[in-house]
Amino acid sequence: MSTALRDDEAVRRIANRLKRAQGQLAAVIAAVEDGGDCRAVVTQLSAVSSAIDRAGFAVIVAAMQQCLGEDDAELQMADLEKLFLSLS
């Protein structure tokens, strides 16, 4: 069983989402280092956290779609459930 994502479009979307989160995180770090407003920092940090969570869910969804066509779907679904729960 390969654990790599094989859907190029899903990989592109997930990577783009993570790159946006990376940019947001860089802005949060800069705000903290520059003594930015605490409320704005917390708001932006929350946005970064949500973006990373959504990327994780997108990875799990893509993996679930892949495993639907695989032979050992029951084992894979158990693994996917563990991954999904690790995000909560």
PyMOL commands that set and color helices and strands:
alter all, ss='L'
color gray80, all
select helices_A, chain A and resi 8-33+38-67+73-86
alter helices_A, ss='H'
color red, helices_A
deselect
rebuild
show_as cartoon
